[in-house]
Amino acid sequence: MNRITAACIAALAATAPVVALAGPAAAGDMSHEDSRTLHATLDPIKVNKVTGSGTATVVLDGNRAHVTIHTSGLLKDAPHAQHFHIGAKGVCPPDSAAKKHNGLLSLTTTDGHPFYGMIGTSLTTTGDTGPASGLAVDRFPAGSSFQYERTITLSDEAAESVREGNAVVVVHGIDYNGNGKYDDVLGASDLDPKLPAEATDPALCGPLTMAAKGAVHAGEGGTQAGGLGYATATAAGGSAMLIAAVGAYALRRRSRQN
């Protein structure tokens, strides 16, 4: 068993039992405001050795958002957290924002905060979509290519940021050294030191910009808690789930190799 697999399993055991996430807070009612459609082209964070791409479309009607995301070229057989980041410049970070991490030039989630901001919405497949679910990896898409579609209810703050063009779609999870897995080549994650940086560093990024007005389509509902940043529940619950997932993927690879 390699070092990162053992570390992930040990960290998971140390954090059990996982604390349950708090229930979502009610979002404000902005349902009578005009609807609009926004698009984002998801470009790779090249300094992180990403060559993938993607697109995102958001149809916003009040606080209800129908979100569609398509990606390709990401790390295969791995989970990819994805969010609306808000509250900063509303742009993706340039390569010049990268710093040395474990002696290698790369860009972490924190390095990007001055440009795209903190988490406003976690684009999970089911359940809570607030900042507290920022690392709820069992509820994010996985694989090199995926199609995500869901209708969710945004907090007032997130809805306003999307409406005003101050929201950025960020998809996380990179393979900096091209070995087909999340490992510790870049050291520990800036979001949780028990995780490898590759698991949480940004891979694709694109600002949401205004397109044309449109109606919200039918889709799976969800709600989110208000507020910015990584809530305490994230560290208690989400990071443990990411540790579990990283360990599970590593164990599955080892099983296939044997």
Order of alpha helices (4+ residues) and beta strands (2+ residues): alpha-beta-beta-beta-beta-beta-beta-alpha-beta-beta-alpha-beta-beta-beta-alpha
